[in-house]
Amino acid sequence: MSEKLAINGGSPVINNGEIKNWPPIDEIDRKMVMASLEGGRHAFGPNCIEFEKEFAKWNGNQFAVTTNSGTAALHMSLVACGCGAGDHVLVPAYSWSSSATCILHSNCIPVFVDIDWETMNIDTRKIEAAITPTTRAIVVVHLHGLAVNMDEVLSIAKRHNLKVIEDACQAHGATFKGKKVGTFGDCAAFSFNQNKCLCSGEGGMFVTNNEDNLLKARQLWSFGEIRTPAESRDYHAYALGWMYRNNDMTAAFGRAQLSKLDSYIRQQRDNELNLRKHLEGVPNIMLPAEPANHGHTWYNYTIRFDMKALNHENDAAAFRNKLVKALQAEGVPTSVWQSYPLPTMTVFQARNAYGKGCPWNCQHAVPVKYDPKDYSVAMKHSDWHTGMTLPLRSPNGPELGPKVGAAYMKVMSNLDQVEGITL
């Protein structure tokens, strides 16, 4: 199928305006946000309290604390689990940086575990080999809307007396054996950033079923105090604390979007099935998997290019970037989500988060090494992948599946033109 690519002056498959933005805003959102704006409680207010209750009920948790970010909720999880100076905490080698920097926030040391190629999540078969005498917890990341196999994680944690923290920032509503993420471990973190399936612009939620975890997390959340803004505060700092609270208008927006979240997830699952039909015949791409017993929410639809078949193993990232550039010119909203495995990032390679080598040089620390060769799957995935969200998100429907499939087929059938693209 020889056809001039849009990047070379041809007509794009998908025109501007055909793909609608996320999230859809309706009268529910406008009514709740305006009521908050006119209500006069713009800091931590009544919508924050109701949002906590509603999210806990929706997800199946006893307790929830609304925060100003998913990163804050992750830091709160480390503190809630008693992780402190010099402790080792396991985390997948491929994720968003917050999955690992939250460990540094608690003066702990990340120990990275390579990922599984099929799921893109932590390779549970490699967890036990990474455990050290000072390992205190595991941060499991349910990446791109796919749950980790929590039976395997919890079995390992029980054998080694480790805490389990779920990074569910991308996985609202994802399930394993019919149970929602965020209900397996000691505590969990969710994000409500612009890109998330539950969007309030920014914001997050810490959840747990343990009251002691709740109290520790809340103390960090609000200046080291032991009383919340909804109670009679004494404004006394009892421990090291941050200011991680949410605000009322953001919480109002979150409540409005939460009322529609189940329908959003159903739409994403329907859109994925339709999109897959139109991508299955495209040469030299690898589609994401949904293993048995997993309920994927398709937060991010991540495709890998088969660089071995394309004869570009030695320059995979550069050729991937050309393919992405060509797809974008055809109107496909795809991009490279995370170009670097976490242990290759400067903050970990330099081992100098706080200056003077801390926390790695802390008197309580045990040395670790971050050799990129130890994370070969994460390295390969970083160079071979691209991801997209909008074609699967409401209000977009099944009409986009054929168009996205046609754009992929057009690019992957005209590789001679891709070779000549200048980055």
C-alpha positions as CSV (number, residue, x, y, z in Angstrom):
1,M,0.0,0.0,0.0
2,S,2.1,2.9,-1.3
3,E,0.7,6.2,-0.2
4,K,2.3,9.5,0.6
5,L,2.5,10.0,4.3
6,A,1.1,13.2,5.8
7,I,4.5,14.1,7.1
8,N,5.7,14.3,3.5
9,G,2.7,16.3,2.3
10,G,0.0,13.6,2.0
11,S,-3.5,14.0,3.5
12,P,-3.8,12.9,7.1
13,V,-6.1,10.0,8.0
14,I,-7.5,11.9,11.0
15,N,-8.4,15.6,10.7
16,N,-8.2,18.2,13.4
17,G,-11.3,18.2,15.6
18,E,-12.2,14.6,15.0
19,I,-10.8,13.5,18.3
20,K,-12.5,15.1,21.3
21,N,-10.7,16.3,24.4
22,W,-10.7,14.7,27.8
23,P,-12.5,15.0,30.2
24,P,-16.0,15.8,29.0
25,I,-17.6,18.6,31.0
26,D,-21.3,18.7,31.6
27,E,-23.9,20.4,33.8
28,I,-23.0,18.1,36.8
29,D,-19.4,19.5,36.8
30,R,-20.5,23.1,36.3
31,K,-23.1,22.9,39.1
32,M,-20.8,21.4,41.7
33,V,-17.8,23.6,40.9
34,M,-19.9,26.8,40.9
35,A,-21.6,25.8,44.1
36,S,-18.1,25.4,45.7
37,L,-17.0,28.7,44.3
38,E,-20.0,30.5,45.7
39,G,-19.9,28.6,49.0
40,G,-17.1,30.5,50.6
41,R,-15.0,27.5,51.8
42,H,-12.2,27.4,49.3
43,A,-9.5,25.7,51.3
44,F,-10.2,22.2,52.8
45,G,-14.0,22.4,52.8
46,P,-17.1,20.3,52.8
47,N,-16.5,18.9,49.3
48,C,-13.2,17.5,50.5
49,I,-14.9,15.6,53.3
50,E,-17.6,14.2,51.0
51,F,-15.1,13.3,48.3
52,E,-13.2,11.2,50.8
53,K,-16.4,9.3,51.8
54,E,-17.6,8.8,48.3
55,F,-14.3,7.6,46.9
56,A,-13.8,5.2,49.8
57,K,-17.2,3.7,49.2
58,W,-16.7,3.5,45.4
59,N,-13.3,1.8,45.8
60,G,-14.1,-0.4,48.8
61,N,-11.9,1.2,51.4
62,Q,-12.6,2.1,55.0
63,F,-10.6,5.3,55.0
64,A,-9.6,7.9,52.4
65,V,-7.8,11.2,52.6
66,T,-7.9,13.7,49.7
67,T,-4.6,15.2,48.7
68,N,-3.2,17.8,46.3
69,S,-1.5,15.1,44.2
70,G,-1.0,11.4,43.7
71,T,2.7,12.0,44.6
72,A,1.6,13.3,48.0
73,A,-0.6,10.2,48.5
74,L,2.4,8.0,47.7
75,H,4.6,9.8,50.2
76,M,1.9,9.4,52.8
77,S,1.8,5.7,52.1
78,L,5.5,5.4,52.9
79,V,5.1,7.1,56.2
80,A,1.9,5.2,57.0
81,C,3.9,2.0,56.6
82,G,6.6,3.1,58.9
83,C,9.4,3.3,56.3
84,G,12.3,5.5,57.4
85,A,15.9,6.3,57.2
86,G,18.0,3.8,55.4
87,D,15.1,1.3,54.7
88,H,15.1,-0.4,51.3
89,V,11.9,-0.2,49.4
90,L,11.3,-2.3,46.2
91,V,9.8,-0.5,43.2
92,P,9.5,-1.4,39.4
93,A,12.3,-0.1,37.2
94,Y,9.7,1.4,34.8
95,S,7.1,3.8,36.0
96,W,6.5,7.5,36.6
97,S,9.3,9.1,38.6
98,S,7.0,9.6,41.7
99,S,6.8,5.9,42.2
100,A,10.4,6.0,43.3
101,T,11.0,9.6,44.4
102,C,8.3,9.1,47.1
103,I,10.7,6.6,48.6
104,L,13.4,9.3,48.8
105,H,10.9,11.6,50.4
106,S,10.9,9.3,53.4
107,N,14.7,9.1,53.5
108,C,14.5,5.5,52.2
109,I,16.5,3.9,49.4
110,P,14.8,2.6,46.2
111,V,15.7,-0.9,45.1
112,F,14.6,-1.5,41.5
113,V,13.0,-4.6,40.1
114,D,12.8,-5.2,36.3
115,I,9.4,-5.4,34.6
116,D,7.6,-8.2,32.9
117,W,7.5,-7.8,29.1
118,E,3.9,-8.9,28.6
119,T,2.2,-6.8,31.3
120,M,4.7,-3.9,31.6
121,N,4.3,-4.2,35.4
122,I,6.8,-5.3,38.0
123,D,8.1,-8.8,37.2
124,T,6.9,-10.7,40.3
125,R,9.3,-13.5,39.6
126,K,12.2,-11.2,40.3
127,I,10.9,-9.6,43.5
128,E,12.4,-12.1,46.0
129,A,15.9,-11.8,44.5
130,A,15.8,-8.1,45.1
131,I,14.9,-8.3,48.8
132,T,17.7,-7.3,51.2
133,P,18.0,-7.5,55.0
134,T,16.9,-3.9,55.2
135,T,13.9,-4.2,52.8
136,R,10.8,-2.8,54.5
137,A,8.2,-2.5,51.8
138,I,7.2,-3.1,48.1
139,V,5.7,-0.4,46.0
140,V,3.6,-2.2,43.3
141,V,2.6,0.0,40.4
142,H,-0.6,-0.9,38.5
143,L,0.7,0.6,35.3
144,H,-1.5,1.9,32.4
145,G,-4.7,0.6,34.1
146,L,-3.6,-3.0,34.5
147,A,-3.4,-4.6,37.9
148,V,-0.3,-6.5,39.2
149,N,-0.8,-10.1,40.1
150,M,-1.5,-9.4,43.8
151,D,-1.7,-13.0,44.8
152,E,2.0,-13.4,44.0
153,V,3.0,-10.0,45.6
154,L,1.1,-10.7,48.9
155,S,2.5,-14.2,49.2
156,I,6.1,-12.8,48.9
157,A,5.3,-9.9,51.3
158,K,3.9,-12.4,53.9
159,R,7.0,-14.6,53.7
160,H,9.3,-11.7,54.2
161,N,7.2,-9.5,56.5
162,L,7.0,-6.6,54.1
163,K,4.5,-3.8,53.8
164,V,2.7,-3.5,50.4
165,I,2.0,-0.1,48.9
166,E,-0.2,0.1,45.8
167,D,0.6,2.9,43.3
168,A,-2.8,2.9,41.7
169,C,-2.4,6.4,40.2
170,Q,-3.2,5.2,36.7
171,A,-5.6,2.4,37.6
172,H,-8.9,3.6,39.0
173,G,-11.3,0.7,38.8
174,A,-8.8,-1.9,37.6
175,T,-9.4,-5.3,39.1
176,F,-7.6,-8.5,39.9
177,K,-9.8,-11.5,40.4
178,G,-12.8,-9.2,40.6
179,K,-11.3,-7.0,43.4
180,K,-10.4,-3.4,42.8
181,V,-6.8,-2.2,43.1
182,G,-6.2,-0.1,46.2
183,T,-7.8,-2.8,48.4
184,F,-5.1,-5.4,48.5
185,G,-2.1,-3.8,50.2
186,D,-1.5,-1.9,53.5
187,C,-2.4,1.4,51.7
188,A,-2.6,2.9,48.2
189,A,-2.4,6.1,46.3
190,F,-4.5,7.4,43.4
191,S,-4.0,10.5,41.2
192,F,-6.6,12.8,39.7
193,N,-4.3,14.7,37.4
194,Q,-5.6,15.9,34.0
195,N,-4.7,12.7,32.2
196,K,-6.2,10.3,34.7
197,C,-9.4,8.4,34.3
198,L,-10.8,10.3,37.2
199,C,-9.7,13.9,36.5
200,S,-10.1,16.9,38.8
201,G,-7.2,18.9,37.2
202,E,-4.8,18.0,39.9
203,G,-5.3,16.1,43.2
204,G,-5.1,12.6,44.6
205,M,-6.3,10.2,47.3
206,F,-4.7,8.1,50.0
207,V,-6.7,5.0,51.0
208,T,-6.3,2.3,53.6
209,N,-8.3,0.0,55.8
210,N,-6.0,0.4,58.8
211,E,-6.7,3.2,61.3
212,D,-3.1,3.5,62.5
213,N,-2.0,3.9,58.9
214,L,-4.7,6.6,58.5
215,L,-3.5,8.6,61.5
216,K,0.2,8.5,60.4
217,A,-0.7,9.5,56.9
218,R,-2.9,12.4,58.1
219,Q,-0.1,13.7,60.3
220,L,2.3,14.0,57.4
221,W,-0.6,15.4,55.2
222,S,-1.2,18.4,57.4
223,F,1.9,20.0,59.0
224,G,2.6,17.2,61.4
225,E,-0.6,17.9,63.4
226,I,-2.8,15.2,64.9
227,R,-6.1,16.9,64.2
228,T,-7.6,17.5,60.7
229,P,-8.9,20.9,59.5
230,A,-12.4,19.5,60.0
231,E,-11.7,19.2,63.8
232,S,-10.6,21.7,66.5
233,R,-6.9,22.1,65.7
234,D,-4.2,23.1,68.2
235,Y,-1.7,24.1,65.4
236,H,1.0,22.1,67.1
237,A,3.5,20.1,65.0
238,Y,4.0,16.7,66.6
239,A,6.2,15.3,63.8
240,L,7.7,16.2,60.5
241,G,4.8,17.2,58.2
242,W,4.0,18.7,54.8
243,M,1.0,20.5,53.4
244,Y,-0.6,17.9,51.2
245,R,-4.3,18.9,51.6
246,N,-6.7,19.3,48.8
247,N,-9.0,22.3,48.2
248,D,-12.8,22.5,48.0
249,M,-13.2,23.4,44.3
250,T,-10.9,20.7,43.1
251,A,-12.7,18.2,45.3
252,A,-16.1,19.4,43.9
253,F,-14.8,18.7,40.4
254,G,-13.6,15.3,41.5
255,R,-16.9,14.4,43.0
256,A,-18.7,15.3,39.8
257,Q,-16.3,13.2,37.7
258,L,-16.5,10.3,40.2
259,S,-20.3,10.1,39.6
260,K,-19.5,9.3,35.9
261,L,-16.3,7.2,36.4
262,D,-18.0,3.8,35.9
263,S,-19.5,4.9,32.6
264,Y,-16.1,6.2,31.5
265,I,-14.4,2.9,32.2
266,R,-17.1,1.0,30.4
267,Q,-16.6,3.3,27.4
268,Q,-12.8,2.7,27.5
269,R,-13.2,-1.0,27.5
270,D,-15.6,-0.9,24.6
271,N,-13.4,1.4,22.7
272,E,-10.4,-0.9,23.3
273,L,-12.1,-3.9,21.9
274,N,-13.1,-1.9,18.8
275,L,-9.6,-0.4,18.3
276,R,-7.9,-3.8,18.7
277,K,-10.0,-5.2,15.8
278,H,-8.5,-2.5,13.5
279,L,-4.9,-2.8,14.7
280,E,-4.5,-6.6,14.7
281,G,-3.6,-6.7,11.0
282,V,-1.0,-4.0,11.2
283,P,2.5,-5.4,10.6
284,N,5.4,-5.1,13.1
285,I,3.5,-3.8,16.1
286,M,2.8,-5.5,19.4
287,L,-0.6,-4.8,21.1
288,P,-0.9,-4.7,24.9
289,A,-2.2,-7.7,26.8
290,E,-5.0,-8.3,29.3
291,P,-4.1,-11.5,31.2
292,A,-6.7,-13.8,32.7
293,N,-8.2,-12.6,36.0
294,H,-7.4,-9.0,35.2
295,G,-9.8,-6.2,34.5
296,H,-7.9,-3.6,32.5
297,T,-9.2,0.0,32.4
298,W,-7.0,1.0,29.4
299,Y,-5.8,4.3,31.0
300,N,-3.0,4.2,28.4
301,Y,-3.0,2.1,25.3
302,T,0.6,1.2,24.9
303,I,1.9,-0.3,21.6
304,R,5.4,-1.6,21.0
305,F,7.1,-1.6,17.6
306,D,8.9,-4.9,16.8
307,M,12.3,-3.4,16.3
308,K,13.9,-6.8,15.7
309,A,11.6,-7.5,12.7
310,L,12.1,-3.9,11.5
311,N,15.9,-4.3,11.7
312,H,16.3,-1.4,14.1
313,E,17.3,-3.0,17.3
314,N,20.5,-1.0,17.4
315,D,18.8,2.4,17.0
316,A,15.4,1.5,18.4
317,A,14.6,4.7,20.2
318,A,15.6,6.9,17.2
319,F,13.5,4.9,14.7
320,R,10.6,4.7,17.2
321,N,10.7,8.5,17.3
322,K,10.4,8.7,13.6
323,L,7.4,6.3,13.6
324,V,5.7,8.4,16.3
325,K,6.3,11.6,14.4
326,A,4.8,10.0,11.3
327,L,1.7,8.8,13.2
328,Q,1.2,12.2,14.8
329,A,1.2,13.8,11.3
330,E,-1.6,11.4,10.4
331,G,-3.6,12.7,13.3
332,V,-3.0,10.0,15.9
333,P,-2.5,11.5,19.4
334,T,0.3,9.1,20.3
335,S,3.6,9.9,22.2
336,V,6.4,8.4,24.2
337,W,5.2,8.3,27.8
338,Q,8.4,7.5,29.6
339,S,11.7,7.4,27.7
340,Y,13.9,6.4,30.7
341,P,13.8,3.5,33.1
342,L,13.8,5.0,36.6
343,P,17.3,3.7,37.7
344,T,18.9,5.5,34.7
345,M,17.6,8.9,35.8
346,T,20.1,11.3,37.2
347,V,18.8,11.5,40.7
348,F,19.5,7.8,41.2
349,Q,22.7,7.5,39.2
350,A,24.2,10.5,41.1
351,R,22.9,9.2,44.5
352,N,22.6,12.7,45.8
353,A,19.0,13.5,46.4
354,Y,19.6,15.8,49.5
355,G,23.2,16.7,48.9
356,K,26.3,15.2,50.3
357,G,25.2,11.8,49.0
358,C,22.0,11.4,51.1
359,P,20.1,9.2,51.6
360,W,22.6,6.7,50.1
361,N,25.3,7.9,52.4
362,C,23.1,8.0,55.5
363,Q,24.7,6.2,58.5
364,H,21.8,3.7,58.4
365,A,22.1,3.0,54.6
366,V,23.2,-0.2,53.0
367,P,24.8,0.3,49.5
368,V,22.9,-0.5,46.4
369,K,23.8,-0.3,42.7
370,Y,21.8,0.9,39.7
371,D,23.4,-0.8,36.7
372,P,21.2,-0.3,33.6
373,K,22.1,-3.8,32.4
374,D,20.1,-5.2,35.4
375,Y,16.9,-3.8,33.9
376,S,17.1,-5.0,30.3
377,V,13.3,-5.4,29.8
378,A,12.6,-1.9,31.1
379,M,15.4,-0.6,28.8
380,K,13.9,-2.4,25.8
381,H,10.4,-1.3,26.5
382,S,11.5,2.3,26.9
383,D,12.9,2.3,23.4
384,W,10.2,0.3,21.6
385,H,6.9,1.8,22.9
386,T,4.4,4.5,22.2
387,G,1.1,5.2,24.0
388,M,-2.2,7.0,23.5
389,T,-5.2,7.9,25.7
390,L,-7.6,10.1,23.8
391,P,-8.9,7.6,21.2
392,L,-10.2,5.4,24.0
393,R,-11.6,8.2,26.3
394,S,-15.1,9.4,26.4
395,P,-16.7,11.3,24.7
396,N,-14.9,9.5,21.8
397,G,-16.6,6.4,20.6
398,P,-16.2,3.5,18.2
399,E,-15.9,5.7,15.1
400,L,-12.2,6.3,15.9
401,G,-11.1,2.7,15.9
402,P,-11.1,2.4,12.0
403,K,-9.3,5.7,11.6
404,V,-6.6,5.0,14.1
405,G,-6.1,1.5,12.6
406,A,-5.9,3.0,9.1
407,A,-3.3,5.6,10.2
408,Y,-1.1,2.8,11.8
409,M,-1.5,0.7,8.7
410,K,-0.5,3.6,6.4
411,V,2.6,4.4,8.4
412,M,3.7,0.8,8.9
413,S,3.2,0.0,5.2
414,N,5.4,2.9,4.0
415,L,8.5,2.4,6.1
416,D,10.8,3.6,3.3
417,Q,9.3,7.1,3.8
418,V,9.7,6.8,7.6
419,E,13.4,6.1,7.1
420,G,13.9,9.5,5.6
421,I,12.2,11.5,8.4
422,T,14.5,14.0,10.1
423,L,14.1,14.3,13.8
